[in-house]
């Protein structure tokens, strides 16, 4: 195999690797978004007394889900 063929194969593998990485990243981002939306929905379904018991006010739900304290 000559050098040009090796560079072409290497370039194809690199592009494929990049495409796989991007697809995995997209899958992770969508999964995270979906889990957060489920959490928001579950917390919004709770009554105010239950939210108070867990230390949240209804106005803090989005912040608690999207920016959790460490």
mmCIF file of the N, C-alpha and C atoms, coordinates in Angstrom:
data_MODEL
# 
_entry.id   MODEL 
# 
loop_
_atom_site.group_PDB 
_atom_site.id 
_atom_site.type_symbol 
_atom_site.label_atom_id 
_atom_site.label_alt_id 
_atom_site.label_comp_id 
_atom_site.label_asym_id 
_atom_site.label_entity_id 
_atom_site.label_seq_id 
_atom_site.pdbx_PDB_ins_code 
_atom_site.Cartn_x 
_atom_site.Cartn_y 
_atom_site.Cartn_z 
_atom_site.occupancy 
_atom_site.B_iso_or_equiv 
_atom_site.pdbx_formal_charge 
_atom_site.auth_seq_id 
_atom_site.auth_comp_id 
_atom_site.auth_asym_id 
_atom_site.auth_atom_id 
_atom_site.pdbx_PDB_model_num 
ATOM 1   N N  . UNK A 1 1  ? 0.856   -1.178 0.000  1.00 0.00 ? 1  UNK A N  1 
ATOM 2   C CA . UNK A 1 1  ? 0.000   0.000  0.000  1.00 0.00 ? 1  UNK A CA 1 
ATOM 3   C C  . UNK A 1 1  ? 0.898   1.236  0.000  1.00 0.00 ? 1  UNK A C  1 
ATOM 4   N N  . UNK A 1 2  ? 0.548   2.213  -0.789 1.00 0.00 ? 2  UNK A N  1 
ATOM 5   C CA . UNK A 1 2  ? 1.394   3.403  -0.868 1.00 0.00 ? 2  UNK A CA 1 
ATOM 6   C C  . UNK A 1 2  ? 0.984   4.429  0.189  1.00 0.00 ? 2  UNK A C  1 
ATOM 7   N N  . UNK A 1 3  ? 1.776   5.469  0.299  1.00 0.00 ? 3  UNK A N  1 
ATOM 8   C CA . UNK A 1 3  ? 1.578   6.498  1.315  1.00 0.00 ? 3  UNK A CA 1 
ATOM 9   C C  . UNK A 1 3  ? 0.258   7.238  1.135  1.00 0.00 ? 3  UNK A C  1 
ATOM 10  N N  . UNK A 1 4  ? -0.135  7.507  -0.087 1.00 0.00 ? 4  UNK A N  1 
ATOM 11  C CA . UNK A 1 4  ? -1.394  8.218  -0.349 1.00 0.00 ? 4  UNK A CA 1 
ATOM 12  C C  . UNK A 1 4  ? -2.577  7.388  0.141  1.00 0.00 ? 4  UNK A C  1 
ATOM 13  N N  . UNK A 1 5  ? -2.551  6.101  -0.113 1.00 0.00 ? 5  UNK A N  1 
ATOM 14  C CA . UNK A 1 5  ? -3.636  5.219  0.326  1.00 0.00 ? 5  UNK A CA 1 
ATOM 15  C C  . UNK A 1 5  ? -3.701  5.165  1.841  1.00 0.00 ? 5  UNK A C  1 
ATOM 16  N N  . UNK A 1 6  ? -2.550  5.110  2.499  1.00 0.00 ? 6  UNK A N  1 
ATOM 17  C CA . UNK A 1 6  ? -2.524  5.085  3.964  1.00 0.00 ? 6  UNK A CA 1 
ATOM 18  C C  . UNK A 1 6  ? -3.081  6.384  4.548  1.00 0.00 ? 6  UNK A C  1 
ATOM 19  N N  . UNK A 1 7  ? -2.741  7.523  3.954  1.00 0.00 ? 7  UNK A N  1 
ATOM 20  C CA . UNK A 1 7  ? -3.253  8.806  4.434  1.00 0.00 ? 7  UNK A CA 1 
ATOM 21  C C  . UNK A 1 7  ? -4.769  8.888  4.248  1.00 0.00 ? 7  UNK A C  1 
ATOM 22  N N  . UNK A 1 8  ? -5.261  8.360  3.134  1.00 0.00 ? 8  UNK A N  1 
ATOM 23  C CA . UNK A 1 8  ? -6.703  8.360  2.867  1.00 0.00 ? 8  UNK A CA 1 
ATOM 24  C C  . UNK A 1 8  ? -7.428  7.500  3.892  1.00 0.00 ? 8  UNK A C  1 
ATOM 25  N N  . UNK A 1 9  ? -6.908  6.314  4.167  1.00 0.00 ? 9  UNK A N  1 
ATOM 26  C CA . UNK A 1 9  ? -7.515  5.428  5.158  1.00 0.00 ? 9  UNK A CA 1 
ATOM 27  C C  . UNK A 1 9  ? -7.477  6.077  6.534  1.00 0.00 ? 9  UNK A C  1 
ATOM 28  N N  . UNK A 1 10 ? -6.353  6.683  6.876  1.00 0.00 ? 10 UNK A N  1 
ATOM 29  C CA . UNK A 1 10 ? -6.222  7.352  8.162  1.00 0.00 ? 10 UNK A CA 1 
ATOM 30  C C  . UNK A 1 10 ? -7.207  8.511  8.283  1.00 0.00 ? 10 UNK A C  1 
ATOM 31  N N  . UNK A 1 11 ? -7.367  9.281  7.212  1.00 0.00 ? 11 UNK A N  1 
ATOM 32  C CA . UNK A 1 11 ? -8.312  10.402 7.212  1.00 0.00 ? 11 UNK A CA 1 
ATOM 33  C C  . UNK A 1 11 ? -9.746  9.932  7.362  1.00 0.00 ? 11 UNK A C  1 
ATOM 34  N N  . UNK A 1 12 ? -10.093 8.814  6.710  1.00 0.00 ? 12 UNK A N  1 
ATOM 35  C CA . UNK A 1 12 ? -11.446 8.263  6.816  1.00 0.00 ? 12 UNK A CA 1 
ATOM 36  C C  . UNK A 1 12 ? -11.720 7.793  8.236  1.00 0.00 ? 12 UNK A C  1 
ATOM 37  N N  . UNK A 1 13 ? -10.736 7.146  8.855  1.00 0.00 ? 13 UNK A N  1 
ATOM 38  C CA . UNK A 1 13 ? -10.899 6.681  10.233 1.00 0.00 ? 13 UNK A CA 1 
ATOM 39  C C  . UNK A 1 13 ? -11.060 7.866  11.179 1.00 0.00 ? 13 UNK A C  1 
ATOM 40  N N  . UNK A 1 14 ? -10.309 8.925  10.920 1.00 0.00 ? 14 UNK A N  1 
ATOM 41  C CA . UNK A 1 14 ? -10.396 10.115 11.755 1.00 0.00 ? 14 UNK A CA 1 
ATOM 42  C C  . UNK A 1 14 ? -11.778 10.758 11.650 1.00 0.00 ? 14 UNK A C  1 
ATOM 43  N N  . UNK A 1 15 ? -12.301 10.874 10.424 1.00 0.00 ? 15 UNK A N  1 
ATOM 44  C CA . UNK A 1 15 ? -13.640 11.447 10.225 1.00 0.00 ? 15 UNK A CA 1 
ATOM 45  C C  . UNK A 1 15 ? -14.703 10.568 10.863 1.00 0.00 ? 15 UNK A C  1 
ATOM 46  N N  . UNK A 1 16 ? -14.561 9.259  10.732 1.00 0.00 ? 16 UNK A N  1 
ATOM 47  C CA . UNK A 1 16 ? -15.522 8.326  11.324 1.00 0.00 ? 16 UNK A CA 1 
ATOM 48  C C  . UNK A 1 16 ? -15.482 8.446  12.841 1.00 0.00 ? 16 UNK A C  1 
ATOM 49  N N  . UNK A 1 17 ? -14.279 8.539  13.385 1.00 0.00 ? 17 UNK A N  1 
ATOM 50  C CA . UNK A 1 17 ? -14.114 8.681  14.831 1.00 0.00 ? 17 UNK A CA 1 
ATOM 51  C C  . UNK A 1 17 ? -14.759 9.982  15.319 1.00 0.00 ? 17 UNK A C  1 
ATOM 52  N N  . UNK A 1 18 ? -14.589 11.049 14.569 1.00 0.00 ? 18 UNK A N  1 
ATOM 53  C CA . UNK A 1 18 ? -15.188 12.331 14.920 1.00 0.00 ? 18 UNK A CA 1 
ATOM 54  C C  . UNK A 1 18 ? -16.706 12.247 14.850 1.00 0.00 ? 18 UNK A C  1 
ATOM 55  N N  . UNK A 1 19 ? -17.228 11.601 13.832 1.00 0.00 ? 19 UNK A N  1 
ATOM 56  C CA . UNK A 1 19 ? -18.678 11.459 13.690 1.00 0.00 ? 19 UNK A CA 1 
ATOM 57  C C  . UNK A 1 19 ? -19.250 10.630 14.839 1.00 0.00 ? 19 UNK A C  1 
ATOM 58  N N  . UNK A 1 20 ? -18.568 9.566  15.216 1.00 0.00 ? 20 UNK A N  1 
ATOM 59  C CA . UNK A 1 20 ? -19.019 8.737  16.334 1.00 0.00 ? 20 UNK A CA 1 
ATOM 60  C C  . UNK A 1 20 ? -18.986 9.546  17.625 1.00 0.00 ? 20 UNK A C  1 
ATOM 61  N N  . UNK A 1 21 ? -17.931 10.307 17.826 1.00 0.00 ? 21 UNK A N  1 
ATOM 62  C CA . UNK A 1 21 ? -17.818 11.148 19.022 1.00 0.00 ? 21 UNK A CA 1 
ATOM 63  C C  . UNK A 1 21 ? -18.958 12.168 19.074 1.00 0.00 ? 21 UNK A C  1 
ATOM 64  N N  . UNK A 1 22 ? -19.241 12.819 17.967 1.00 0.00 ? 22 UNK A N  1 
ATOM 65  C CA . UNK A 1 22 ? -20.331 13.802 17.925 1.00 0.00 ? 22 UNK A CA 1 
ATOM 66  C C  . UNK A 1 22 ? -21.685 13.151 18.179 1.00 0.00 ? 22 UNK A C  1 
ATOM 67  N N  . UNK A 1 23 ? -21.903 11.973 17.620 1.00 0.00 ? 23 UNK A N  1 
ATOM 68  C CA . UNK A 1 23 ? -23.167 11.267 17.829 1.00 0.00 ? 23 UNK A CA 1 
ATOM 69  C C  . UNK A 1 23 ? -23.330 10.886 19.299 1.00 0.00 ? 23 UNK A C  1 
ATOM 70  N N  . UNK A 1 24 ? -22.266 10.408 19.912 1.00 0.00 ? 24 UNK A N  1 
ATOM 71  C CA . UNK A 1 24 ? -22.327 10.059 21.335 1.00 0.00 ? 24 UNK A CA 1 
ATOM 72  C C  . UNK A 1 24 ? -22.588 11.292 22.189 1.00 0.00 ? 24 UNK A C  1 
ATOM 73  N N  . UNK A 1 25 ? -21.935 12.376 21.854 1.00 0.00 ? 25 UNK A N  1 
ATOM 74  C CA . UNK A 1 25 ? -22.114 13.619 22.610 1.00 0.00 ? 25 UNK A CA 1 
ATOM 75  C C  . UNK A 1 25 ? -23.560 14.107 22.484 1.00 0.00 ? 25 UNK A C  1 
ATOM 76  N N  . UNK A 1 26 ? -24.101 14.061 21.282 1.00 0.00 ? 26 UNK A N  1 
ATOM 77  C CA . UNK A 1 26 ? -25.491 14.465 21.067 1.00 0.00 ? 26 UNK A CA 1 
ATOM 78  C C  . UNK A 1 26 ? -26.435 13.578 21.875 1.00 0.00 ? 26 UNK A C  1 
ATOM 79  N N  . UNK A 1 27 ? -26.194 12.284 21.869 1.00 0.00 ? 27 UNK A N  1 
ATOM 80  C CA . UNK A 1 27 ? -27.006 11.349 22.631 1.00 0.00 ? 27 UNK A CA 1 
ATOM 81  C C  . UNK A 1 27 ? -26.943 11.691 24.128 1.00 0.00 ? 27 UNK A C  1 
ATOM 82  N N  . UNK A 1 28 ? -25.750 11.993 24.641 1.00 0.00 ? 28 UNK A N  1 
ATOM 83  C CA . UNK A 1 28 ? -25.588 12.360 26.051 1.00 0.00 ? 28 UNK A CA 1 
ATOM 84  C C  . UNK A 1 28 ? -26.344 13.644 26.384 1.00 0.00 ? 28 UNK A C  1 
ATOM 85  N N  . UNK A 1 29 ? -26.236 14.647 25.515 1.00 0.00 ? 29 UNK A N  1 
ATOM 86  C CA . UNK A 1 29 ? -26.900 15.935 25.750 1.00 0.00 ? 29 UNK A CA 1 
ATOM 87  C C  . UNK A 1 29 ? -28.416 15.763 25.759 1.00 0.00 ? 29 UNK A C  1 
ATOM 88  N N  . UNK A 1 30 ? -28.940 15.021 24.794 1.00 0.00 ? 30 UNK A N  1 
ATOM 89  C CA . UNK A 1 30 ? -30.387 14.798 24.731 1.00 0.00 ? 30 UNK A CA 1 
ATOM 90  C C  . UNK A 1 30 ? -30.845 14.000 25.951 1.00 0.00 ? 30 UNK A C  1 
ATOM 91  N N  . UNK A 1 31 ? -30.080 13.015 26.356 1.00 0.00 ? 31 UNK A N  1 
ATOM 92  C CA . UNK A 1 31 ? -30.420 12.223 27.538 1.00 0.00 ? 31 UNK A CA 1 
ATOM 93  C C  . UNK A 1 31 ? -30.449 13.069 28.798 1.00 0.00 ? 31 UNK A C  1 
ATOM 94  N N  . UNK A 1 32 ? -29.465 13.936 28.961 1.00 0.00 ? 32 UNK A N  1 
ATOM 95  C CA . UNK A 1 32 ? -29.415 14.826 30.119 1.00 0.00 ? 32 UNK A CA 1 
ATOM 96  C C  . UNK A 1 32 ? -30.607 15.771 30.116 1.00 0.00 ? 32 UNK A C  1 
ATOM 97  N N  . UNK A 1 33 ? -30.922 16.336 28.955 1.00 0.00 ? 33 UNK A N  1 
ATOM 98  C CA . UNK A 1 33 ? -32.063 17.242 28.842 1.00 0.00 ? 33 UNK A CA 1 
ATOM 99  C C  . UNK A 1 33 ? -33.348 16.512 29.220 1.00 0.00 ? 33 UNK A C  1 
ATOM 100 N N  . UNK A 1 34 ? -33.508 15.289 28.735 1.00 0.00 ? 34 UNK A N  1 
ATOM 101 C CA . UNK A 1 34 ? -34.722 14.524 29.012 1.00 0.00 ? 34 UNK A CA 1 
ATOM 102 C C  . UNK A 1 34 ? -34.850 14.226 30.515 1.00 0.00 ? 34 UNK A C  1 
ATOM 103 N N  . UNK A 1 35 ? -33.762 13.799 31.152 1.00 0.00 ? 35 UNK A N  1 
ATOM 104 C CA . UNK A 1 35 ? -33.803 13.511 32.593 1.00 0.00 ? 35 UNK A CA 1 
ATOM 105 C C  . UNK A 1 35 ? -34.133 14.761 33.397 1.00 0.00 ? 35 UNK A C  1 
ATOM 106 N N  . UNK A 1 36 ? -33.584 15.895 32.996 1.00 0.00 ? 36 UNK A N  1 
ATOM 107 C CA . UNK A 1 36 ? -33.881 17.139 33.709 1.00 0.00 ? 36 UNK A CA 1 
ATOM 108 C C  . UNK A 1 36 ? -35.346 17.528 33.552 1.00 0.00 ? 36 UNK A C  1 
ATOM 109 N N  . UNK A 1 37 ? -35.892 17.392 32.346 1.00 0.00 ? 37 UNK A N  1 
ATOM 110 C CA . UNK A 1 37 ? -37.314 17.711 32.130 1.00 0.00 ? 37 UNK A CA 1 
ATOM 111 C C  . UNK A 1 37 ? -38.201 16.786 32.956 1.00 0.00 ? 37 UNK A C  1 
ATOM 112 N N  . UNK A 1 38 ? -37.829 15.516 33.073 1.00 0.00 ? 38 UNK A N  1 
ATOM 113 C CA . UNK A 1 38 ? -38.590 14.585 33.900 1.00 0.00 ? 38 UNK A CA 1 
ATOM 114 C C  . UNK A 1 38 ? -38.535 15.012 35.368 1.00 0.00 ? 38 UNK A C  1 
ATOM 115 N N  . UNK A 1 39 ? -37.370 15.456 35.815 1.00 0.00 ? 39 UNK A N  1 
ATOM 116 C CA . UNK A 1 39 ? -37.223 15.905 37.201 1.00 0.00 ? 39 UNK A CA 1 
ATOM 117 C C  . UNK A 1 39 ? -38.079 17.132 37.467 1.00 0.00 ? 39 UNK A C  1 
ATOM 118 N N  . UNK A 1 40 ? -38.053 18.088 36.538 1.00 0.00 ? 40 UNK A N  1 
ATOM 119 C CA . UNK A 1 40 ? -38.876 19.293 36.689 1.00 0.00 ? 40 UNK A CA 1 
ATOM 120 C C  . UNK A 1 40 ? -40.349 18.912 36.759 1.00 0.00 ? 40 UNK A C  1 
ATOM 121 N N  . UNK A 1 41 ? -40.790 18.037 35.888 1.00 0.00 ? 41 UNK A N  1 
ATOM 122 C CA . UNK A 1 41 ? -42.194 17.612 35.874 1.00 0.00 ? 41 UNK A CA 1 
ATOM 123 C C  . UNK A 1 41 ? -42.575 16.933 37.188 1.00 0.00 ? 41 UNK A C  1 
ATOM 124 N N  . UNK A 1 42 ? -41.712 16.068 37.681 1.00 0.00 ? 42 UNK A N  1 
ATOM 125 C CA . UNK A 1 42 ? -42.003 15.360 38.934 1.00 0.00 ? 42 UNK A CA 1 
ATOM 126 C C  . UNK A 1 42 ? -42.072 16.334 40.105 1.00 0.00 ? 42 UNK A C  1 
ATOM 127 N N  . UNK A 1 43 ? -41.153 17.283 40.158 1.00 0.00 ? 43 UNK A N  1 
ATOM 128 C CA . UNK A 1 43 ? -41.164 18.259 41.258 1.00 0.00 ? 43 UNK A CA 1 
ATOM 129 C C  . UNK A 1 43 ? -42.362 19.194 41.155 1.00 0.00 ? 43 UNK A C  1 
ATOM 130 N N  . UNK A 1 44 ? -42.710 19.604 39.944 1.00 0.00 ? 44 UNK A N  1 
ATOM 131 C CA . UNK A 1 44 ? -43.867 20.486 39.766 1.00 0.00 ? 44 UNK A CA 1 
ATOM 132 C C  . UNK A 1 44 ? -45.166 19.788 40.179 1.00 0.00 ? 44 UNK A C  1 
ATOM 133 N N  . UNK A 1 45 ? -45.203 18.460 40.088 1.00 0.00 ? 45 UNK A N  1 
ATOM 134 C CA . UNK A 1 45 ? -46.403 17.714 40.446 1.00 0.00 ? 45 UNK A CA 1 
ATOM 135 C C  . UNK A 1 45 ? -46.592 17.619 41.966 1.00 0.00 ? 45 UNK A C  1 
ATOM 136 N N  . UNK A 1 46 ? -45.535 17.902 42.732 1.00 0.00 ? 46 UNK A N  1 
ATOM 137 C CA . UNK A 1 46 ? -45.639 17.832 44.192 1.00 0.00 ? 46 UNK A CA 1 
ATOM 138 C C  . UNK A 1 46 ? -46.408 19.031 44.735 1.00 0.00 ? 46 UNK A C  1 
ATOM 139 N N  . UNK A 1 47 ? -47.060 18.813 45.865 1.00 0.00 ? 47 UNK A N  1 
ATOM 140 C CA . UNK A 1 47 ? -47.755 19.945 46.492 1.00 0.00 ? 47 UNK A CA 1 
ATOM 141 C C  . UNK A 1 47 ? -46.741 20.808 47.257 1.00 0.00 ? 47 UNK A C  1 
ATOM 142 N N  . UNK A 1 48 ? -47.142 22.023 47.601 1.00 0.00 ? 48 UNK A N  1 
ATOM 143 C CA . UNK A 1 48 ? -46.246 22.978 48.252 1.00 0.00 ? 48 UNK A CA 1 
ATOM 144 C C  . UNK A 1 48 ? -45.716 22.465 49.587 1.00 0.00 ? 48 UNK A C  1 
ATOM 145 N N  . UNK A 1 49 ? -46.533 21.737 50.329 1.00 0.00 ? 49 UNK A N  1 
ATOM 146 C CA . UNK A 1 49 ? -46.104 21.207 51.623 1.00 0.00 ? 49 UNK A CA 1 
ATOM 147 C C  . UNK A 1 49 ? -44.957 20.206 51.437 1.00 0.00 ? 49 UNK A C  1 
ATOM 148 N N  . UNK A 1 50 ? -45.079 19.328 50.458 1.00 0.00 ? 50 UNK A N  1 
ATOM 149 C CA . UNK A 1 50 ? -44.033 18.336 50.189 1.00 0.00 ? 50 UNK A CA 1 
ATOM 150 C C  . UNK A 1 50 ? -42.760 19.024 49.711 1.00 0.00 ? 50 UNK A C  1 
ATOM 151 N N  . UNK A 1 51 ? -42.912 20.031 48.853 1.00 0.00 ? 51 UNK A N  1 
ATOM 152 C CA . UNK A 1 51 ? -41.732 20.782 48.403 1.00 0.00 ? 51 UNK A CA 1 
ATOM 153 C C  . UNK A 1 51 ? -41.029 21.431 49.587 1.00 0.00 ? 51 UNK A C  1 
ATOM 154 N N  . UNK A 1 52 ? -41.807 21.994 50.500 1.00 0.00 ? 52 UNK A N  1 
ATOM 155 C CA . UNK A 1 52 ? -41.227 22.629 51.689 1.00 0.00 ? 52 UNK A CA 1 
ATOM 156 C C  . UNK A 1 52 ? -40.469 21.597 52.521 1.00 0.00 ? 52 UNK A C  1 
ATOM 157 N N  . UNK A 1 53 ? -41.023 20.382 52.631 1.00 0.00 ? 53 UNK A N  1 
ATOM 158 C CA . UNK A 1 53 ? -40.360 19.315 53.382 1.00 0.00 ? 53 UNK A CA 1 
ATOM 159 C C  . UNK A 1 53 ? -38.989 18.970 52.806 1.00 0.00 ? 53 UNK A C  1 
ATOM 160 N N  . UNK A 1 54 ? -38.837 19.073 51.494 1.00 0.00 ? 54 UNK A N  1 
ATOM 161 C CA . UNK A 1 54 ? -37.532 18.767 50.900 1.00 0.00 ? 54 UNK A CA 1 
ATOM 162 C C  . UNK A 1 54 ? -36.674 20.023 50.715 1.00 0.00 ? 54 UNK A C  1 
ATOM 163 N N  . UNK A 1 55 ? -37.175 21.147 51.218 1.00 0.00 ? 55 UNK A N  1 
ATOM 164 C CA . UNK A 1 55 ? -36.374 22.371 51.215 1.00 0.00 ? 55 UNK A CA 1 
ATOM 165 C C  . UNK A 1 55 ? -36.426 23.169 49.935 1.00 0.00 ? 55 UNK A C  1 
ATOM 166 N N  . UNK A 1 56 ? -37.509 23.043 49.192 1.00 0.00 ? 56 UNK A N  1 
ATOM 167 C CA . UNK A 1 56 ? -37.643 23.786 47.937 1.00 0.00 ? 56 UNK A CA 1 
ATOM 168 C C  . UNK A 1 56 ? -38.920 24.608 47.934 1.00 0.00 ? 56 UNK A C  1 
ATOM 169 N N  . UNK A 1 57 ? -38.837 25.738 47.299 1.00 0.00 ? 57 UNK A N  1 
ATOM 170 C CA . UNK A 1 57 ? -40.024 26.528 46.981 1.00 0.00 ? 57 UNK A CA 1 
ATOM 171 C C  . UNK A 1 57 ? -40.270 26.302 45.488 1.00 0.00 ? 57 UNK A C  1 
ATOM 172 N N  . UNK A 1 58 ? -41.525 26.352 45.086 1.00 0.00 ? 58 UNK A N  1 
ATOM 173 C CA . UNK A 1 58 ? -41.871 26.102 43.689 1.00 0.00 ? 58 UNK A CA 1 
ATOM 174 C C  . UNK A 1 58 ? -41.041 26.965 42.724 1.00 0.00 ? 58 UNK A C  1 
ATOM 175 N N  . UNK A 1 59 ? -40.745 28.180 43.118 1.00 0.00 ? 59 UNK A N  1 
ATOM 176 C CA . UNK A 1 59 ? -39.976 29.084 42.249 1.00 0.00 ? 59 UNK A CA 1 
ATOM 177 C C  . UNK A 1 59 ? -38.514 28.662 42.097 1.00 0.00 ? 59 UNK A C  1 
ATOM 178 N N  . UNK A 1 60 ? -38.057 27.729 42.913 1.00 0.00 ? 60 UNK A N  1 
ATOM 179 C CA . UNK A 1 60 ? -36.656 27.291 42.876 1.00 0.00 ? 60 UNK A CA 1 
ATOM 180 C C  . UNK A 1 60 ? -36.449 25.988 42.098 1.00 0.00 ? 60 UNK A C  1 
ATOM 181 N N  . UNK A 1 61 ? -37.506 25.409 41.595 1.00 0.00 ? 61 UNK A N  1 
ATOM 182 C CA . UNK A 1 61 ? -37.400 24.086 40.966 1.00 0.00 ? 61 UNK A CA 1 
ATOM 183 C C  . UNK A 1 61 ? -36.454 24.093 39.768 1.00 0.00 ? 61 UNK A C  1 
ATOM 184 N N  . UNK A 1 62 ? -36.648 25.018 38.846 1.00 0.00 ? 62 UNK A N  1 
ATOM 185 C CA . UNK A 1 62 ? -35.778 25.050 37.661 1.00 0.00 ? 62 UNK A CA 1 
ATOM 186 C C  . UNK A 1 62 ? -34.311 25.242 38.042 1.00 0.00 ? 62 UNK A C  1 
ATOM 187 N N  . UNK A 1 63 ? -34.083 26.145 38.969 1.00 0.00 ? 63 UNK A N  1 
ATOM 188 C CA . UNK A 1 63 ? -32.717 26.388 39.413 1.00 0.00 ? 63 UNK A CA 1 
ATOM 189 C C  . UNK A 1 63 ? -32.109 25.153 40.071 1.00 0.00 ? 63 UNK A C  1 
ATOM 190 N N  . UNK A 1 64 ? -32.894 24.481 40.901 1.00 0.00 ? 64 UNK A N  1 
ATOM 191 C CA . UNK A 1 64 ? -32.408 23.284 41.596 1.00 0.00 ? 64 UNK A CA 1 
ATOM 192 C C  . UNK A 1 64 ? -32.078 22.168 40.616 1.00 0.00 ? 64 UNK A C  1 
ATOM 193 N N  . UNK A 1 65 ? -32.860 22.034 39.563 1.00 0.00 ? 65 UNK A N  1 
ATOM 194 C CA . UNK A 1 65 ? -32.636 20.951 38.598 1.00 0.00 ? 65 UNK A CA 1 
ATOM 195 C C  . UNK A 1 65 ? -31.492 21.292 37.644 1.00 0.00 ? 65 UNK A C  1 
ATOM 196 N N  . UNK A 1 66 ? -31.459 22.508 37.146 1.00 0.00 ? 66 UNK A N  1 
ATOM 197 C CA . UNK A 1 66 ? -30.463 22.868 36.146 1.00 0.00 ? 66 UNK A CA 1 
ATOM 198 C C  . UNK A 1 66 ? -29.147 23.371 36.718 1.00 0.00 ? 66 UNK A C  1 
ATOM 199 N N  . UNK A 1 67 ? -29.147 23.788 37.984 1.00 0.00 ? 67 UNK A N  1 
ATOM 200 C CA . UNK A 1 67 ? -27.929 24.296 38.626 1.00 0.00 ? 67 UNK A CA 1 
ATOM 201 C C  . UNK A 1 67 ? -27.850 23.746 40.054 1.00 0.00 ? 67 UNK A C  1 
ATOM 202 N N  . UNK A 1 68 ? -27.676 22.439 40.199 1.00 0.00 ? 68 UNK A N  1 
ATOM 203 C CA . UNK A 1 68 ? -27.666 21.849 41.545 1.00 0.00 ? 68 UNK A CA 1 
ATOM 204 C C  . UNK A 1 68 ? -26.464 22.325 42.363 1.00 0.00 ? 68 UNK A C  1 
ATOM 205 N N  . UNK A 1 69 ? -26.683 22.427 43.638 1.00 0.00 ? 69 UNK A N  1 
ATOM 206 C CA . UNK A 1 69 ? -25.579 22.793 44.538 1.00 0.00 ? 69 UNK A CA 1 
ATOM 207 C C  . UNK A 1 69 ? -24.728 21.568 44.770 1.00 0.00 ? 69 UNK A C  1 
ATOM 208 N N  . UNK A 1 70 ? -23.438 21.788 44.763 1.00 0.00 ? 70 UNK A N  1 
ATOM 209 C CA . UNK A 1 70 ? -22.440 20.774 44.816 1.00 0.00 ? 70 UNK A CA 1 
ATOM 210 C C  . UNK A 1 70 ? -22.478 19.743 45.818 1.00 0.00 ? 70 UNK A C  1 
# 
